[in-house]
Amino acid sequence: MVICCAGLYAQYSLSPDRMLVIRDFKTGKVYVEHPIKVGDKLFFGWIHSWERIRWHEYYHIEANNTLVLDTICFPAFGAGIPENKGKKTRVENGMIYMDDIGQVFEQFDWINSHLATRDIKINDMLLTSGRLLPEHTRLTLKIEKRGLLNGRK
């Protein structure tokens, strides 16, 4: 009995508390699963569909498993690009940064494109890229809290 309880405790205490999950919106099939902690930084880079320019989004992970959009970054203004998002705007190395946005997302969905979706990183480590995910598929990125034995809560 003691060994069983110790094993359960070890499994619970060593398993990740939270996972970043990218799955098929329709079928639920999981394509990416990665342990994540509160405060971790998420980078989502893509190519703007109309302007064909790089667009970078920087998020952090909150304790309630939401994604908070901190900064967006792009090289030029154009169709559908906000001119006043966030509390601060700056220009560095030819890129426009809008900081202190604070927009909260429970998850985000997108139609993946091998041409448009670029890198998805956690704390500057490449997690995946659009070319590794299914083409023309609606995907969801979400932070999920895990429970005992690494099950979903």
Secondary structure in CASP SS format (residue, H / E / C, confidence):
PFRMAT SS
TARGET T0000
AUTHOR 0000-0000-0000
METHOD secondary structure of the structure
MODEL  1
M C 1.00
V H 1.00
I H 1.00
C H 1.00
C H 1.00
A H 1.00
G H 1.00
L H 1.00
Y H 1.00
A H 1.00
Q H 1.00
Y H 1.00
S H 1.00
L H 1.00
S C 1.00
P C 1.00
D C 1.00
R E 1.00
M E 1.00
L E 1.00
V E 1.00
I E 1.00
R E 1.00
D E 1.00
F C 1.00
K C 1.00
T C 1.00
G C 1.00
K C 1.00
V E 1.00
Y E 1.00
V E 1.00
E E 1.00
H E 1.00
P E 1.00
I E 1.00
K C 1.00
V C 1.00
G C 1.00
D C 1.00
K E 1.00
L E 1.00
F E 1.00
F E 1.00
G E 1.00
W E 1.00
I E 1.00
H C 1.00
S C 1.00
W C 1.00
E C 1.00
R C 1.00
I C 1.00
R E 1.00
W E 1.00
H E 1.00
E E 1.00
Y E 1.00
Y E 1.00
H E 1.00
I E 1.00
E C 1.00
A C 1.00
N C 1.00
N C 1.00
T C 1.00
L E 1.00
V E 1.00
L E 1.00
D E 1.00
T E 1.00
I E 1.00
C E 1.00
F E 1.00
P C 1.00
A C 1.00
F C 1.00
G C 1.00
A C 1.00
G C 1.00
I C 1.00
P C 1.00
E C 1.00
N C 1.00
K C 1.00
G C 1.00
K C 1.00
K E 1.00
T E 1.00
R E 1.00
V E 1.00
E E 1.00
N C 1.00
G C 1.00
M E 1.00
I E 1.00
Y E 1.00
M E 1.00
D E 1.00
D C 1.00
I C 1.00
G C 1.00
Q E 1.00
V E 1.00
F E 1.00
E C 1.00
Q E 1.00
F E 1.00
D E 1.00
W E 1.00
I E 1.00
N C 1.00
S C 1.00
H C 1.00
L C 1.00
A C 1.00
T E 1.00
R E 1.00
D E 1.00
I E 1.00
K E 1.00
I E 1.00
N C 1.00
D C 1.00
M E 1.00
L E 1.00
L E 1.00
T E 1.00
S E 1.00
G H 1.00
R H 1.00
L H 1.00
L C 1.00
P C 1.00
E C 1.00
H C 1.00
T C 1.00
R E 1.00
L E 1.00
T E 1.00
L E 1.00
K E 1.00
I E 1.00
E E 1.00
K E 1.00
R E 1.00
G C 1.00
L H 1.00
L H 1.00
N H 1.00
G C 1.00
R E 1.00
K C 1.00
END
